[in-house]
Amino acid sequence: MKIVSNNGRHSYKDVVIPFNDVFKTIFICLITLLLTACEKDFEIDIKDNQPQLVVEGYINNEMPQLTYVVLSRSMDYYNPDFQSAAVGGATVTITEGTLAVNNSYNWDPATKVQLFEANLPQIPENFRQGVYFDPRLITDSANALIGKPGKYYLLEIETGGQQYSAITSILQPVTIDSLTCGFSFADTDDENKEKARVTIHYQDPDTLGNSQLFYWRNVDNRNNFGWGGMGSAWRNYGVDDLTNGEYMHITQNRAFEIGDTVTYHMASVTRDVYDFWENFRDARNSEGPFSTPVTLLNKIRGENVTGCFSGMSLSSKTVVVYK
């Protein structure tokens, strides 16, 4: 609408303004107002996390040199080292026991073994602090601590005036019947080396809830220390309704060079142990503190502690990779 002069007199005349132009004008004004009105400096106060004791414990039925406990202390994310600090001088013991009919435990004090930090040749010298073994690995390796199928194990830790504990069990082992090779190909990402995949064959137990972790040694990691130094993969049946009691053929995604010697360790574990390591893998694959958070499961009792005591019932077999 505008004012029109008519011989000195003023009158109003209707003028049509396109609606789209009005909308655009209002929209631009609102955006400008919002951008200018909301411009303000602010700070996000990210509090330091409470340091936690990190426990990584293992007991198995085959290899006493791979029964050990690693203790470390978590560091703040903004610490320049961005790593855990080894915890030395702790008192660490493992006791064997059985499960009673009322779901309580009967611990045999005669079986209690104290673990110590040891200068074992398989551990790099700069990683020996905070790694606890049965000292009989040095003095009497034939009688060093080893897990027994059907038994339960109590891990107890005392450090810094605090006490921590965890319980795990060794299941009956599931035997690997054989390892076969196939699906060979030329790896164009690795100088066209001929490689093949390994298939593991075994009978699934006729009980529900079985879970397996797979570890392997080959030319790439044969001299690495511990379970974390091996190659690894996971398989979980869940409640294994679909595979319970069936004969299994599991082909691993990892391919090996033809002629490489590969030893597979299939670890049967309880569901809670499997869930911890599956959750740990998700957390490790996280893209840092600003990605979607993953809350790490905890299987250790005590204050400001996280980790897992893993009972592993092993079956192992070796194959020279072929086409």
N, C-alpha and C positions, 0 to 999 in steps of 0.2 A: 504494500500500500504506500502511496506517495502523495504529496501535496502539489496541486497544480494551480498556477496563477491564471485567473480569467478576468482581465480588465481590472486589475487591482484587487479583485476579490479572490479568496482562496477556497478551493474545494478539494475534496478527497476523491481519488480514483483508485479502484482496485487493480492491483498488479499481481499476477500469479507467479510465485517463486517456486521453481521445481523442488519437490520434496527431497530428492537425492542430494541436491546442493546444500539444503538445510542440514540434512543428516551428516554430510561430510564435514560441514563447518563445525557442528556441535561435537562430533567425534574428535576432530583435531584439537578443539579447545579442551576437551576433557583429558585427552592424552597429555597435552602440554601441561595442564594443571597437575595431573597426577605425577608426572616426571619431576616437576619442579617442587611440588609439595612434599614428595616422599624422599627427597634427596637428603640423606642423613648418614653420618658416619656411625658405625657401631662395631663392637668387638664381641667375639664369641669366646667365652671363658671355658676352655677345655681343661678339665681338672686332671691331675696326674692319677693314674691308676694305682691301686694298692698293690705293691709287689706280691707275687704269689710264688709259692714253692711249686715247681713243676716236676712231676714224678713220671718216669718212664721205666716200668719194670716188666721183666719177662721171666717166665719159667717154662721149660719144655721137657719133653720125655726122651730126647735123642742126643742133644749136644750141650753138655754142661758149660762149654765156653760161651754159649749164647744164652745162659741164664745169668742175668745181671740187672742192676738198678742204676739208673742215671738220675741224679738230682741237680737241679739248677734253680735259679731265682729269676723270675721274669723281670725285665727292665721296662722303664717308661718308653712309650713310642718315640718321644722326642730326645731320648738319650742318644748321643752321637754314635755310640757303638752299635745300637739297634740289635742287640743279641741278649741271650740269657747268660747269667753269671753262674759258673759252677759252684755247687755247694759241697764243700769238703768237711771232713771231720764229723760227719753224722754217724749216729748209731743205727745200723740197718740190720734187721733180722728177718728170716723166713722160717715159719713153723708149719709142719705137716699135720693134717687132721682129717677127720671124717665128718659127714653130715649125719646128725641124729634124726630120729623119727619125728621129732617136734620141730624140725628145721633149725635147730641150734647146732653148734659145732663143738666137736670134741678135739681139742688141740693136744698133741703129744709133746710135752716139754722136752723130752729126750731127743726130739728131732730138730730142735731149734738150731739154726745155723746163722752165725753173724757174718755179714759180708763186709769186706774192707776194700778201700781203694788200693789197687795193685798195679805194679809195673809189669803188665803183661805185654809181650812183644806184639800182639795183634792190635794193640791200642796205640795210636799215634801219641808221642810223648806230650804234645801240647794239649791233649784231650783227656789225660789220665785223671785229673782232679774231678771229683764228683761222679766217677764211675765205680760202682761197688760190685765185687765178685766174691765167690767162695775162695778163700786163700788156698784151699786144697788143690785148686787148679795148678798151683806152682809146686806144692809139696807132695801131693798124693792125688793126681788127676783121676785115677780110677775110682776114687770114692768121693769125688766132688758132687755137689748138690745137683740133683736131676729130678724132674717131676715124674710122678707115677700116675698112670691112667686110673681114674676113679677116686683120686685123692683131692683134698682141698688144701689151699695154702694161704697162710696169713702173713702178710707183709706189714712190719711195724718199723716206723721211722721216728727217731727223736733228733731234733736239730733246733738250735736257737731257743731252747726252752719249750718248744712245742712238740706235740705228739701227733702222728698221722698213722693211718692204717688202711689196708685194703684186703679183700678176699677174692681169690680166683680158684678155678678148678681145672683139672686136666681131664678132658673127655677121653673116651675110648678112640684110638686112632682109626681113621678111615684110610685104608691101604690104596696107594696108587698101583694099579695093575700094570700099566705100561705107559710109555711116552712114544708117540709117533709123530712124524714130520710130514708136511705137505704144504699146499698152497704156495709153491715156490715162485719167485719172480726176481727180476733184475731191478734193484733199488736205484732208480735214476737220481735220487737225492744223495746217494752214497757211492759215487763212482761206478754205478751199474754193478755193484757186487751182488752175487746171487745169494738170495736169502730164502728162508722158509719159516713157517710158523709151527709151533709145537702144540699137539693135542694131548690132553691128559685124560686117561681112561680109568674110571673107578666105579665101584658100586655104592650108590647112595644108601645110607643106613635106613632101616625101616622105622625110624623115630622122627618125629616132627622137630622143626626148629634148628636144623643143622646149618652151620655157617662155616665158610672156608675163606682163608686168606692164602694167597699164593705168593711165594718168594722164589727168586732164582739167582743163581750165581753163573756167570759166564766170563768171557775174557775181559769184558768191560769193568767188572766190579769184583773180581775174584779176591783181590787183596784189600777190599774195603772192610771196615769194622762194623759189626753188629747188623741187626735187622734193618736198620735205616740205611745201611750201605748196600743192601741188595736191591735188585729189581723187585717190583711188587705189583700185585693186582688183587682185586677183590671179587668174590662171588658170594651172593647171599640168596638163599632160597626164600627168605621171608619165613612163612609158616610151612613152606615146601609142600603144599597140598598137591601141586601138579607134578612134582618130581620125587616125592617120597618113595624110597625103595627101588627107584629105577636105576638102570645102568647109565652112567653119565659119560659124555664125550665133550670136554671143554677145550675149545681152541682159543689160545691166548692171542691178543692183538699184537703183542710184541713179536717182531720177526728177528731171526738170528742168522748170521752168516753161515753158509754151508761149510761144514767142517768144524764149527765151534762146538766146544763141549759145554753142555748146559745141565746144571743140577737144579731140579725143582723140589721145593719143600712145600707140601700142602699142609697147612695148619688148620686143624679143626678147632674152632673156638666157640664159646658160649655167645649167645646173641648180644649180650651187653658189651662184650669185648669187640665184636664186629661193629656194632653201632658206634662205639667210640672212635674206631679208626676210620670208619666211613665219614663220620662227622669231622674228624681231624683233617681228612683229605679235602672236604668242602671248605674248611676254614683256611687251609694252606693255599687253596686255589683262589681265595678271595683277593680282590684287587686293592687291598689296603684299607686303612681306617675310614675312608670316605665312601666305601662301597656298601652294599647291603650287609648289615652285620650278621655274623654267624656265631651263635653262642656255643662254645665248646662244651661238650658233655664232660662230666667229672665223675671218676670212679674211685676217688680217694677220700677218706673221711678225715676231717680236720678243718681248721680255719685257714682261709687264704691259701688254698691249694687246688691244683688241677692236675689231671693225668690219669693213668690207667695202669693196672697190674694185670698183664696179659698171660693167662695160662694157655699154652699152645701144644696141642697133641699132633705130632708131626709124622708124616710119611714122606720119604724122600726117594728120588730116583734120578738117574743121570742118563743123558742121551748125547751122542755125537750127531749133530744136525745133518740131515741128508735131504736130497730133493724128494 
